[in-house]
Amino acid sequence: MSVPHVYRCAPAARWLPRILAASVFVGATILSTRIYAGVAGSGWSHSRTLVVLFGAAFALGIVRSGGMVHAKFSLSADALRLGVGKHERELPFEQIVSMTYESPFVKPREWLPALVLVDRFDKRWRVPALLMDGERFVEDLTNAADRDDLRSFVTAHNLCARMERLRWRLVCGYTVALVLIVVPAVLSLTGTVAPP
């Protein structure tokens, strides 16, 4: 390969972690305004603050674990190159021992679906399933590695088909973000109002 193709996540995918995080924080803030409404002098005044802080912590976790949407992936003649900011790592094809696909939350704190490459040191290399041309990435990877065992993993786990559902994943992600705001807003409107 003379000039390797660089694979990136779609622009809408790069915004998704921030939008989800903002939705969680806004939803927690809205919900906190209705907690213990009408229970004056109950001693639970700090509960609202705890809900907002919990929302903020959860939002931070979403942004941190979703940072891989900003990574760049390219394939050289003998390795997968992964670039995040100024840092670049390399996974030689000969060190890959397995390939699989992981749905969201299979591992704790991993909410992004991803193609997972496991190397001989049992290190897991995650390639987000929000990659543009994800199916082409899988094909180019197996062609560049030129290994029958990797092709078998691709076929057994149906990896090409799983990596091409980008639009559906984005619709689901943004729908969840909307629900995280709408549900607390509806709950806050339908709750009982504390007497003056």
C-alpha positions as CSV (number, residue, x, y, z in Angstrom):
1,M,0.0,0.0,0.0
2,S,1.6,3.3,-1.1
3,V,-0.7,5.8,0.6
4,P,-2.7,4.1,3.3
5,H,-6.4,5.1,3.5
6,V,-7.1,6.7,6.9
7,Y,-10.3,5.6,8.6
8,R,-12.1,7.9,10.9
9,C,-15.5,8.0,12.7
10,A,-18.2,10.0,11.0
11,P,-18.5,13.7,12.2
12,A,-21.9,12.9,13.8
13,A,-20.2,10.0,15.6
14,R,-17.5,12.2,16.9
15,W,-20.1,14.5,18.5
16,L,-22.1,11.7,20.0
17,P,-20.2,11.2,23.3
18,R,-20.5,14.9,24.0
19,I,-24.2,15.0,23.1
20,L,-24.9,12.0,25.3
21,A,-22.9,13.4,28.2
22,A,-24.7,16.8,27.9
23,S,-28.0,15.0,27.8
24,V,-27.2,13.0,31.0
25,F,-26.1,16.1,32.8
26,V,-29.2,18.2,31.7
27,G,-31.5,15.2,32.5
28,A,-30.0,14.8,36.0
29,T,-30.3,18.6,36.6
30,I,-34.0,18.6,35.5
31,L,-34.7,15.5,37.6
32,S,-33.0,17.0,40.6
33,T,-35.5,19.9,40.7
34,R,-38.3,17.4,41.4
35,I,-36.7,15.2,43.9
36,Y,-38.4,15.2,47.3
37,A,-40.8,18.0,46.1
38,G,-43.3,18.7,48.8
39,V,-41.2,17.1,51.6
40,A,-40.3,20.3,53.4
41,G,-37.9,20.0,56.3
42,S,-37.2,16.3,55.6
43,G,-33.4,16.8,55.9
44,W,-32.9,15.6,52.3
45,S,-31.8,19.0,50.9
46,H,-28.4,17.6,49.7
47,S,-30.1,14.9,47.6
48,R,-30.6,17.2,44.7
49,T,-26.9,18.1,44.7
50,L,-26.0,14.4,44.8
51,V,-28.2,13.7,41.8
52,V,-26.5,16.5,39.8
53,L,-23.0,15.3,40.9
54,F,-23.9,11.8,39.9
55,G,-25.1,13.0,36.5
56,A,-21.9,15.0,36.1
57,A,-19.7,12.0,37.0
58,F,-21.7,9.7,34.6
59,A,-21.4,12.4,31.8
60,L,-17.6,12.5,32.4
61,G,-17.4,8.7,32.1
62,I,-19.3,8.8,28.8
63,V,-16.9,11.4,27.4
64,R,-13.8,9.6,28.6
65,S,-14.8,6.1,27.4
66,G,-16.1,7.6,24.1
67,G,-12.8,9.2,23.3
68,M,-11.9,6.6,20.7
69,V,-14.3,8.3,18.2
70,H,-11.5,10.8,17.6
71,A,-8.9,8.1,16.7
72,K,-7.5,7.6,13.2
73,F,-6.9,4.1,11.8
74,S,-4.7,3.2,8.9
75,L,-3.1,0.0,7.5
76,S,0.5,-0.3,6.5
77,A,1.9,-3.3,4.7
78,D,2.5,-5.2,8.0
79,A,0.6,-3.4,10.8
80,L,-2.5,-1.5,11.9
81,R,-1.7,2.0,13.0
82,L,-3.9,3.8,15.5
83,G,-3.5,7.5,16.1
84,V,-5.1,9.4,19.0
85,G,-4.1,13.0,19.0
86,K,-0.3,13.2,18.9
87,H,0.1,9.6,20.1
88,E,0.4,6.7,17.6
89,R,0.5,3.0,18.3
90,E,1.1,0.1,16.0
91,L,-0.3,-3.5,16.1
92,P,1.6,-5.8,13.7
93,F,-0.7,-8.2,11.9
94,E,1.4,-11.2,13.0
95,Q,0.5,-10.4,16.6
96,I,-3.3,-10.5,16.2
97,V,-4.6,-13.8,17.6
98,S,-8.4,-13.1,17.4
99,M,-11.0,-10.7,16.1
100,T,-14.5,-10.3,17.4
101,Y,-17.3,-7.8,17.8
102,E,-18.6,-6.4,21.1
103,S,-22.0,-4.8,21.6
104,P,-22.4,-1.9,24.0
105,F,-21.8,-2.6,27.7
106,V,-20.4,-6.2,27.2
107,K,-17.5,-4.8,29.2
108,P,-18.1,-2.3,32.1
109,R,-17.8,1.3,31.0
110,E,-17.5,0.3,27.3
111,W,-20.7,1.8,25.8
112,L,-19.3,2.0,22.2
113,P,-19.9,-1.0,20.0
114,A,-16.5,-2.0,18.5
115,L,-14.5,-4.4,16.5
116,V,-12.0,-5.9,19.0
117,L,-8.6,-7.2,18.0
118,V,-6.7,-9.3,20.7
119,D,-3.0,-9.5,20.4
120,R,-0.7,-12.3,21.7
121,F,-0.1,-10.3,24.9
122,D,-3.9,-10.5,25.5
123,K,-4.2,-6.7,24.9
124,R,-7.5,-5.6,23.4
125,W,-7.5,-3.1,20.5
126,R,-10.9,-1.5,20.0
127,V,-12.0,-0.1,16.7
128,P,-15.3,1.8,17.1
129,A,-18.2,0.5,15.0
130,L,-18.9,4.2,14.3
131,L,-16.2,4.1,11.7
132,M,-17.0,5.5,8.2
133,D,-16.7,2.6,5.8
134,G,-16.3,0.1,8.6
135,E,-17.0,-2.9,6.4
136,R,-14.2,-1.7,4.0
137,F,-11.9,-1.4,7.0
138,V,-12.5,-5.0,7.9
139,E,-11.9,-6.2,4.3
140,D,-8.7,-4.1,3.9
141,L,-7.4,-5.4,7.3
142,T,-7.9,-9.0,6.3
143,N,-6.4,-8.4,2.8
144,A,-3.4,-6.6,4.2
145,A,-2.8,-9.2,6.9
146,D,-3.3,-12.0,4.3
147,R,-4.1,-14.6,7.0
148,D,-6.7,-17.2,6.6
149,D,-7.4,-17.4,10.3
150,L,-8.4,-13.7,10.4
151,R,-10.7,-14.3,7.4
152,S,-12.3,-17.1,9.4
153,F,-12.9,-14.8,12.3
154,V,-14.5,-12.2,9.9
155,T,-16.8,-14.9,8.5
156,A,-17.7,-16.6,11.8
157,H,-18.6,-13.3,13.5
158,N,-20.1,-11.6,10.4
159,L,-17.8,-8.7,11.1
160,C,-18.3,-6.9,7.7
161,A,-22.1,-6.7,8.1
162,R,-21.8,-5.6,11.8
163,M,-19.4,-2.8,11.0
164,E,-21.6,-1.3,8.2
165,R,-24.6,-0.3,10.4
166,L,-23.3,3.2,11.1
167,R,-26.5,5.1,10.3
168,W,-28.6,2.9,12.5
169,R,-26.2,3.3,15.4
170,L,-26.2,7.1,15.1
171,V,-30.0,7.2,15.0
172,C,-30.1,5.0,18.2
173,G,-27.4,7.1,19.9
174,Y,-29.1,10.5,19.3
175,T,-32.5,9.0,20.1
176,V,-31.1,7.9,23.5
177,A,-29.7,11.4,24.0
178,L,-33.1,12.9,23.3
179,V,-34.9,10.4,25.7
180,L,-32.4,11.3,28.5
181,I,-33.7,14.9,28.4
182,V,-37.4,14.3,27.5
183,V,-38.1,11.7,30.2
184,P,-36.8,13.8,33.1
185,A,-38.6,16.9,31.7
186,V,-41.9,15.0,31.5
187,L,-41.4,13.6,35.0
188,S,-40.7,17.1,36.3
189,L,-43.9,18.5,34.7
190,T,-46.1,15.7,36.0
191,G,-44.8,15.6,39.5
192,T,-46.6,17.0,42.4
193,V,-45.8,20.6,43.2
194,A,-44.8,21.5,46.8
195,P,-47.3,23.7,48.5
196,P,-46.1,27.4,49.0
